Amino acid sequence: MNNGRTFSPPIIVNRGFGNIISNDKPVVAVDKSAASPFLGNAYISYTRFFDDGRGSVIFFQRSKDGGKTWSAPVQISDIKVGFPFVQGSSIGVGLAGEVYVAWIDFEDSGSAFQVRRSDDGGITFGPIVTVSEIDPIFDPSPVPGWDFRVLTFANIRADISGNFPNTVYAVWDDKRAGSSNILLSRSTDGGASWSEPIQVDDSRGGTQNFFPAVTVSPGTGDVHVIYYTNRLSRSRIDVFLAKSTDGGRTFEPNVRLTTKSFDPNADPTFGTPSSFIGDYISTASKGRSGTASVWTDTRTGQQQIFSATTNT
């Protein structure tokens, strides 16, 4: 209520129970569309691991009072036991308040990016729709000298500018080309059908591009995708940004956000080589134009959060 100067005590959305029930990788979205009947609703999705991690399912909850109270969990994905499993959910909210919840369904026979849509503010959801079959990226990273885990998560956002009606964007990292690239599929019918994936990054072949995050400008509908890459140095990491002004059909030449390439092994906290550099990177639209992005960076010798902004 005061722009982040102080915070309330923690509010429990859904309690876990040690390793028996663990609620993992929560993501939060807020309905910001002035055209939505659910303006101000807050939504959260997460993976519930149960039975000491042997089972998994994606759950969703909503709040209509600014996060003070939350609805009972809604089951979004099928329940998985052992391998296969589900993980890495994401939420997008459309112009009329449509809620899209996406996740990755990992299967031996073929993994998939999946999504469900709600038209009543997250009370009920339609059927599971497969956006695309995917080829999850290598884990850990195959770059010599690197040993950190690299996970394939879903990223989904929807247009609320009105410039690209009913358009929804799905973004993920994928190794179908032999090394990891950032792919995007778009829907122009509110998530009912999806285009063939296109490559977002313009990195040369053989480089590793991973952990994408996407945002859509509420003013212009421009699509921005950030990602980690070793395109400038085989053993060091940078963050680049790709921008589309035509509804995700094409992307402009990618631009560098980092001012210095960083060594993922610089901080020995998680071993040498490091087994972990954080599973998260994020970007958000900044007003009508531009972005604000954050990522994990080790240029100081420690894992710290760095940020950058763009104005276009």
TALINDA-V272380 format. One record per residue. N is the residue number from 1. RES is the residue in three letters. SS is DSSP state (helix for helix, strand for strand, loop for the rest). PSI is psi as a letter, one per 30 degrees, with the letter a starting at -180 (* if undefined). NEAR is the number of other ideal C-beta (glycine too) atoms within 8 Angstrom. Layout:
BEGIN
N|RES|SS|PSI|NEAR / N|RES|SS|PSI|NEAR
END
This chain:
BEGIN
1|MET|loop|f|1 / 2|ASN|loop|h|5 / 3|ASN|loop|h|3 / 4|GLY|loop|g|4 / 5|ARG|loop|e|4 / 6|THR|loop|l|3 / 7|PHE|loop|l|3 / 8|SER|loop|l|4 / 9|PRO|loop|l|3 / 10|PRO|loop|k|4 / 11|ILE|loop|k|8 / 12|ILE|loop|j|5 / 13|VAL|loop|e|7 / 14|ASN|loop|j|11 / 15|ARG|loop|k|4 / 16|GLY|loop|a|7 / 17|PHE|strand|i|5 / 18|GLY|loop|b|6 / 19|ASN|loop|f|5 / 20|ILE|loop|e|8 / 21|ILE|strand|j|9 / 22|SER|strand|k|11 / 23|ASN|strand|j|11 / 24|ASP|strand|k|9 / 25|LYS|strand|h|10 / 26|PRO|strand|k|9 / 27|VAL|strand|k|10 / 28|VAL|strand|k|8 / 29|ALA|strand|l|11 / 30|VAL|strand|k|9 / 31|ASP|loop|j|15 / 32|LYS|loop|g|7 / 33|SER|loop|k|13 / 34|ALA|loop|f|4 / 35|ALA|loop|f|8 / 36|SER|loop|k|12 / 37|PRO|loop|f|6 / 38|PHE|loop|g|9 / 39|LEU|loop|k|10 / 40|GLY|loop|f|8 / 41|ASN|loop|k|13 / 42|ALA|strand|k|12 / 43|TYR|strand|k|16 / 44|ILE|strand|k|15 / 45|SER|strand|l|15 / 46|TYR|strand|l|13 / 47|THR|strand|k|15 / 48|ARG|strand|j|14 / 49|PHE|strand|k|10 / 50|PHE|strand|l|11 / 51|ASP|loop|h|7 / 52|ASP|loop|h|5 / 53|GLY|loop|g|9 / 54|ARG|loop|f|7 / 55|GLY|strand|l|11 / 56|SER|strand|l|13 / 57|VAL|strand|k|14 / 58|ILE|strand|k|15 / 59|PHE|strand|l|14 / 60|PHE|strand|k|14 / 61|GLN|strand|l|15 / 62|ARG|strand|l|13 / 63|SER|strand|k|14 / 64|LYS|loop|g|6 / 65|ASP|loop|h|6 / 66|GLY|loop|g|6 / 67|GLY|loop|g|7 / 68|LYS|loop|e|6 / 69|THR|loop|l|4 / 70|TRP|loop|k|10 / 71|SER|loop|l|8 / 72|ALA|loop|l|4 / 73|PRO|loop|k|9 / 74|VAL|strand|k|12 / 75|GLN|strand|k|8 / 76|ILE|loop|e|13 / 77|SER|loop|l|12 / 78|ASP|loop|l|7 / 79|ILE|loop|k|8 / 80|LYS|strand|k|13 / 81|VAL|strand|k|6 / 82|GLY|loop|b|7 / 83|PHE|loop|k|6 / 84|PRO|loop|l|9 / 85|PHE|strand|l|8 / 86|VAL|strand|k|15 / 87|GLN|strand|l|13 / 88|GLY|strand|h|11 / 89|SER|strand|l|17 / 90|SER|strand|l|13 / 91|ILE|strand|k|16 / 92|GLY|strand|k|13 / 93|VAL|strand|k|16 / 94|GLY|loop|a|16 / 95|LEU|loop|e|13 / 96|ALA|loop|g|9 / 97|GLY|loop|g|16 / 98|GLU|loop|k|13 / 99|VAL|strand|k|16 / 100|TYR|strand|k|15 / 101|VAL|strand|k|16 / 102|ALA|strand|l|15 / 103|TRP|strand|l|17 / 104|ILE|strand|k|16 / 105|ASP|strand|j|12 / 106|PHE|strand|k|10 / 107|GLU|loop|k|8 / 108|ASP|loop|e|4 / 109|SER|loop|f|3 / 110|GLY|loop|j|5 / 111|SER|strand|l|11 / 112|ALA|strand|k|12 / 113|PHE|strand|j|13 / 114|GLN|strand|l|14 / 115|VAL|strand|k|15 / 116|ARG|strand|l|12 / 117|ARG|strand|k|12 / 118|SER|strand|k|13 / 119|ASP|loop|g|7 / 120|ASP|loop|h|6 / 121|GLY|loop|g|12 / 122|GLY|loop|g|14 / 123|ILE|loop|e|7 / 124|THR|loop|l|6 / 125|PHE|loop|k|11 / 126|GLY|loop|a|8 / 127|PRO|loop|l|4 / 128|ILE|loop|k|8 / 129|VAL|strand|k|12 / 130|THR|strand|j|8 / 131|VAL|strand|e|12 / 132|SER|strand|k|12 / 133|GLU|strand|k|7 / 134|ILE|strand|l|13 / 135|ASP|loop|j|8 / 136|PRO|loop|k|11 / 137|ILE|loop|l|12 / 138|PHE|loop|k|8 / 139|ASP|loop|j|8 / 140|PRO|loop|l|10 / 141|SER|loop|k|11 / 142|PRO|loop|g|6 / 143|VAL|loop|k|9 / 144|PRO|loop|k|5 / 145|GLY|loop|f|7 / 146|TRP|loop|k|12 / 147|ASP|loop|g|9 / 148|PHE|loop|l|13 / 149|ARG|loop|k|8 / 150|VAL|loop|j|13 / 151|LEU|loop|k|9 / 152|THR|loop|j|12 / 153|PHE|loop|l|13 / 154|ALA|loop|k|14 / 155|ASN|strand|k|12 / 156|ILE|strand|k|16 / 157|ARG|strand|l|10 / 158|ALA|strand|l|14 / 159|ASP|loop|k|16 / 160|ILE|loop|g|12 / 161|SER|loop|f|12 / 162|GLY|loop|f|9 / 163|ASN|loop|f|8 / 164|PHE|loop|i|10 / 165|PRO|loop|k|8 / 166|ASN|loop|g|10 / 167|THR|loop|k|13 / 168|VAL|strand|k|15 / 169|TYR|strand|k|16 / 170|ALA|strand|k|17 / 171|VAL|strand|k|13 / 172|TRP|strand|l|14 / 173|ASP|strand|k|15 / 174|ASP|strand|k|15 / 175|LYS|loop|g|12 / 176|ARG|loop|f|7 / 177|ALA|loop|g|8 / 178|GLY|loop|f|6 / 179|SER|loop|l|9 / 180|SER|loop|k|12 / 181|ASN|strand|l|14 / 182|ILE|strand|k|16 / 183|LEU|strand|l|14 / 184|LEU|strand|k|14 / 185|SER|strand|k|14 / 186|ARG|strand|k|13 / 187|SER|strand|k|15 / 188|THR|loop|g|8 / 189|ASP|loop|h|7 / 190|GLY|loop|g|9 / 191|GLY|loop|g|11 / 192|ALA|loop|e|6 / 193|SER|loop|l|4 / 194|TRP|loop|k|10 / 195|SER|loop|l|7 / 196|GLU|loop|k|5 / 197|PRO|loop|k|9 / 198|ILE|strand|l|10 / 199|GLN|strand|k|9 / 200|VAL|loop|e|13 / 201|ASP|loop|l|13 / 202|ASP|loop|h|7 / 203|SER|loop|l|11 / 204|ARG|loop|l|5 / 205|GLY|loop|k|7 / 206|GLY|loop|f|5 / 207|THR|loop|l|11 / 208|GLN|loop|k|11 / 209|ASN|strand|k|15 / 210|PHE|strand|l|13 / 211|PHE|strand|i|11 / 212|PRO|strand|l|15 / 213|ALA|strand|k|13 / 214|VAL|strand|k|14 / 215|THR|strand|l|11 / 216|VAL|strand|k|15 / 217|SER|loop|k|13 / 218|PRO|loop|f|9 / 219|GLY|loop|e|9 / 220|THR|loop|f|9 / 221|GLY|loop|g|13 / 222|ASP|loop|k|10 / 223|VAL|strand|k|15 / 224|HIS|strand|k|16 / 225|VAL|strand|k|16 / 226|ILE|strand|l|15 / 227|TYR|strand|l|17 / 228|TYR|strand|l|11 / 229|THR|strand|l|15 / 230|ASN|loop|h|13 / 231|ARG|loop|f|10 / 232|LEU|loop|f|8 / 233|SER|loop|k|8 / 234|ARG|loop|e|6 / 235|SER|loop|f|9 / 236|ARG|loop|l|11 / 237|ILE|strand|k|13 / 238|ASP|strand|l|15 / 239|VAL|strand|k|15 / 240|PHE|strand|l|15 / 241|LEU|strand|k|15 / 242|ALA|strand|k|15 / 243|LYS|strand|k|12 / 244|SER|strand|k|13 / 245|THR|loop|g|6 / 246|ASP|loop|h|6 / 247|GLY|loop|g|12 / 248|GLY|loop|g|10 / 249|ARG|loop|e|7 / 250|THR|loop|l|5 / 251|PHE|loop|k|9 / 252|GLU|loop|l|8 / 253|PRO|loop|k|4 / 254|ASN|loop|k|11 / 255|VAL|strand|l|8 / 256|ARG|strand|k|9 / 257|LEU|loop|e|12 / 258|THR|loop|k|12 / 259|THR|loop|f|2 / 260|LYS|loop|k|5 / 261|SER|loop|k|9 / 262|PHE|strand|l|12 / 263|ASP|loop|j|9 / 264|PRO|loop|f|12 / 265|ASN|loop|g|11 / 266|ALA|loop|e|9 / 267|ASP|loop|j|10 / 268|PRO|helix|g|7 / 269|THR|helix|e|7 / 270|PHE|helix|g|9 / 271|GLY|loop|l|8 / 272|THR|loop|j|5 / 273|PRO|loop|l|10 / 274|SER|loop|k|14 / 275|SER|loop|g|9 / 276|PHE|loop|k|7 / 277|ILE|loop|g|10 / 278|GLY|loop|k|7 / 279|ASP|loop|g|7 / 280|TYR|loop|k|6 / 281|ILE|loop|k|15 / 282|SER|strand|l|8 / 283|THR|strand|l|14 / 284|ALA|strand|k|8 / 285|SER|strand|k|11 / 286|LYS|loop|j|10 / 287|GLY|loop|b|6 / 288|ARG|loop|e|6 / 289|SER|loop|l|10 / 290|GLY|loop|l|10 / 291|THR|strand|l|13 / 292|ALA|strand|k|10 / 293|SER|strand|k|17 / 294|VAL|strand|k|9 / 295|TRP|strand|l|13 / 296|THR|strand|k|11 / 297|ASP|strand|k|11 / 298|THR|loop|g|15 / 299|ARG|loop|f|8 / 300|THR|loop|f|6 / 301|GLY|loop|f|6 / 302|GLN|loop|l|8 / 303|GLN|loop|j|9 / 304|GLN|strand|l|8 / 305|ILE|strand|k|7 / 306|PHE|strand|l|10 / 307|SER|strand|l|8 / 308|ALA|strand|l|9 / 309|THR|strand|l|9 / 310|THR|strand|l|12 / 311|ASN|loop|g|6 / 312|THR|loop|*|5
END
